[in-house]
Amino acid sequence: MIAHERGRSLAAGALPLDAVFFLFVLGVAVLTLTTKRPLVDILPAAGISSSGFMLVAFPLSFAIRLHGLGAQGPALLLFAMVIIWVSDTAAYFVGRAAGKHPMAPQLSPKKTWEGAVAGFVGSLAAALVFMPWVNVPLVHLLGMAALGNVAGQMGDLLESGYKRSAGIKDSGSLLPGHGGVLDRIDALILAIPVVWYYWIMIYRPQS
């Protein structure tokens, strides 16, 4: 069965997960053996590359899986993105206007519990708006929105911690004033996989 699935993935032009991991390890090995950097810098550099792969690239690959969930796939991917966009917007404005209780001051001093609650409510409201486009019972739609929101807020804090550990304020300069591209997608890093797993493990549609 596993061999059949791998063969079908290769026939479709998609590499199985273990092959992706192997190619990544192989690439790290080649760069390690051919680099001219001091040997003392090789292991930290490899560790940073591996953490980026595990914390960003791998989780975001679930967007492809979510999009591929049959006829509902594209709408589900958009759903996962919209609940995060609405959450981020609500959390920003409410937190800025009424936020008084820091949520994780060591990781992200500007994030507040008031903003987090507003973001959570915003995701649930977005789920209600999405009802005509996603053929899912309301309880499951709200469940995906709720768990996706919590995961998204965790991903946001995770990215903040990742930056703090690297001693930087912004993840890049491509989007001035926004903290970098990674800051725009950090919540999706965990939200998209959580929505996907909810769909296949909790909702488990029959077709």
Secondary structure, 3 states (H helix, E strand, C coil): CHHHHHHHHHHCCCCCHHHHHHHHHHHHHHHHHHCCCCHHHHHHHHHHHHHHHHHHHHHHCHHHHHHCCHHHHHHHHHHHHHHHHHHHHHHHHHHHHHCCCEEECCCEEEEEHHHHHHHHHHHHHHHHHCCCCCCCCHHHHHHHHHHHHHHHHHHHHHHHHHHHHHCCCCCCCCCCCCCCHHHHHCCHHHHHHHHHHHHHHHHCCCC
